[in-house]
């Protein structure tokens, strides 16, 4: 199944709001997803009719000493000696 068509503005709005636009039905020419489709979906979310899937959280950065250990392990595995 081919990916639906979407206008650049609609794509940006969807991505900025965590919307999987591939699941939406477009109302533009030839079923193209347009800005009003994204805004209508957001209105349903705000009204509580639709739930957005949770956004994945980024892993917290490693403490500096853990990061150094990880880098050293990679260097050791690759046979790189910094001395």
C-alpha positions as CSV (number, residue, x, y, z in Angstrom):
1,X,0.0,0.0,0.0
2,X,1.4,3.4,-1.0
3,X,1.9,6.1,1.5
4,X,-0.8,8.8,1.4
5,X,0.0,12.2,-0.2
6,X,0.5,15.1,2.3
7,X,1.3,18.7,1.8
8,X,4.5,20.1,3.3
9,X,2.7,22.3,5.8
10,X,0.4,19.4,6.9
11,X,3.5,17.1,7.3
12,X,5.2,19.7,9.5
13,X,2.2,20.3,11.6
14,X,1.7,16.5,12.1
15,X,5.3,15.9,13.0
16,X,5.5,18.8,15.4
17,X,2.4,17.5,17.2
18,X,3.4,13.8,17.2
19,X,0.7,12.7,14.8
20,X,1.1,9.7,12.6
21,X,-0.3,11.3,9.5
22,X,-0.1,8.0,7.6
23,X,-3.3,6.9,9.5
24,X,-5.3,9.9,8.5
25,X,-7.8,10.2,5.6
26,X,-7.0,13.2,3.5
27,X,-9.8,15.6,2.3
28,X,-7.6,17.4,-0.4
29,X,-7.4,16.6,-4.1
30,X,-7.0,12.8,-4.7
31,X,-7.1,12.2,-0.9
32,X,-4.1,14.4,-0.1
33,X,-3.8,15.2,3.6
34,X,-3.9,19.0,4.0
35,X,-3.6,21.4,6.9
36,X,-7.3,21.2,7.8
37,X,-7.1,17.4,8.2
38,X,-4.3,17.8,10.8
39,X,-6.1,20.6,12.6
40,X,-9.4,18.6,12.6
41,X,-7.5,15.7,14.2
42,X,-5.9,18.0,16.8
43,X,-9.4,19.3,17.6
44,X,-10.5,15.7,18.3
45,X,-7.5,15.2,20.5
46,X,-8.3,18.4,22.4
47,X,-11.9,17.3,22.8
48,X,-10.8,14.0,24.2
49,X,-12.3,12.0,21.3
50,X,-8.9,10.6,20.3
51,X,-5.8,9.9,22.3
52,X,-2.3,10.5,20.9
53,X,0.1,7.7,21.4
54,X,2.7,8.6,24.1
55,X,5.9,10.2,22.7
56,X,9.0,8.1,23.3
57,X,11.2,9.7,25.9
58,X,14.9,10.2,25.2
59,X,17.2,8.3,27.4
60,X,19.0,10.6,29.9
61,X,22.7,11.2,29.1
62,X,25.2,8.9,30.8
63,X,27.2,10.3,33.7
64,X,30.7,11.4,32.4
65,X,32.5,8.4,34.1
66,X,30.0,5.9,32.5
67,X,30.5,7.6,29.1
68,X,34.3,7.3,29.4
69,X,34.0,3.7,30.3
70,X,31.8,3.0,27.3
71,X,34.2,4.9,25.0
72,X,37.2,3.0,26.4
73,X,35.4,-0.3,25.9
74,X,34.8,0.6,22.2
75,X,38.4,1.6,21.8
76,X,39.7,-1.6,23.4
77,X,37.4,-3.7,21.2
78,X,38.7,-1.9,18.1
79,X,42.4,-2.3,19.3
80,X,43.0,1.4,19.6
81,X,45.7,2.4,22.1
82,X,45.8,6.1,22.9
83,X,49.2,5.9,24.6
